[in-house]
Amino acid sequence: MSVLSNRARSLKPSPTLAINAKAKAMQAQGIQVISFGAGEPDFDTPQNIRAAAIRAIEEGFTKYTPVGGTDELKDAVIKKFQRDNGLTYKRSEIIASCGGKHSFYNLAQAIFDAGDEVIVPAPYWVSYPPMVALAGATPVIVETKEENGFKLSMEDLKKAVTPKTKALIINSPSNPTGSAYTKEDLERIAGMALSHHFFVISDEIYEKIVYDGFKFISMASLSEEIRKRTIIVHGVAKTYAMTGWRIGYTAGPEEIISAMSNIQSQSTSNPTSIAQKASVEALAGSQEEVFKMVSAFEERRNYIIDRLNKMPGVSCFKPIGSFYVFPNFSSYYGRSYQGKKISNSTELADYLLDVARVAAVPGVEFGADPFVRLSYATSMEDIKEGLNRIEEALKKLF
Ligand SMILES: *Cc1c(COP(=O)(O)O)cnc(C)c1O
């Protein structure tokens, strides 16, 4: 009998967290690595949010709360959906969990069984396929194309749907591409979901991080029918620079939310009481800091996209949201450095880390090998230096 379960043996650690760990280890040795690996804002959590947490501690708000979060937090989430998306939810349709990732995990545990198929458009967030598989279901990867703005085509979706299709996952704006769906795109997808009776899991964590005046639309807001078939996964991590606080939330049909709450009650119980108080302030308090952070991201995006597209052999889709770019470096595959050939995104990312001392995540981890993901949630100074280094390193490849 082996020590580890099949489940544990089938898993590898999150590659984005692994790259960051390697970059940090190099930095600890005194090597000046520029990291484009991070999946988190470089800003501090805004002051009003930090103050709310300190107040919570001082006032002794340090005990268990209801499993799915306090009524106060649920009400702040309900208000957010009303204010931002015109969506009306009841408390019984909302659950707070220990980060958006945990929200998704509990959702997968609540609705997927062996034999279920879950459509995952690629490039995808690294955690979707393993979390679907951990629930026993089968991820069905459907590729999207750079020239279509990395959006799912209806023909490809139709081909992937079978009677076993339980759900489709959409992530708009997207990690890693920065692509985003318009209202019309979403309406087409909703039509498919309704006619083929599958759920849409809508990961809206980058809702607020959009550029050029893009108007974000929530899938659930399109109609009452699609709202009943949509589960929104969301959280405070990206919008409010709160990745370490671990608060995510889910909105959806009561039956599903209640099952998620049962699962949570037998695993983590409530998310941290103090972080819940901070999240109430994040969602209900001043949104001014969000605008500042987003405009800084937009300025960086403009710079980085311009530089990348000027590099010979590199092309890069202009992101509509999130804080990543996903340049295509595949014209360099097949070239070599000091006799060593680079043939895929993993080898290119290794090369960039070893030679350029720039950390980036290979596209293969997101199901798209021609690409590499660069996060611009880092200072303008580092972005400039990092791009200089990448440019120099690419010139050394023959
Ligand atoms: C960061 C992220 C999440 C959730 O992050 P948490 O830190 O767990 O709240 C969910 N989906 C995507 C696509 C993300 O990039």
The ligand as an ORCA input file, in Angstrom:
! r2SCAN-3c Opt
* xyz 0 1
  C      -6.219     35.096     -7.941
  C      -7.346     34.377     -8.608
  C      -8.398     33.784     -7.890
  C      -8.569     33.739     -6.401
  O      -7.588     34.145     -5.620
  P      -7.676     34.054     -4.032
  O      -6.382     34.634     -3.615
  O      -7.824     32.617     -3.675
  O      -8.860     34.859     -3.594
  C      -9.419     33.184     -8.596
  N      -9.402     33.140     -9.933
  C      -8.418     33.683    -10.643
  C      -8.494     33.598    -12.123
  C      -7.346     34.305    -10.023
  O      -6.357     34.819    -10.767
*
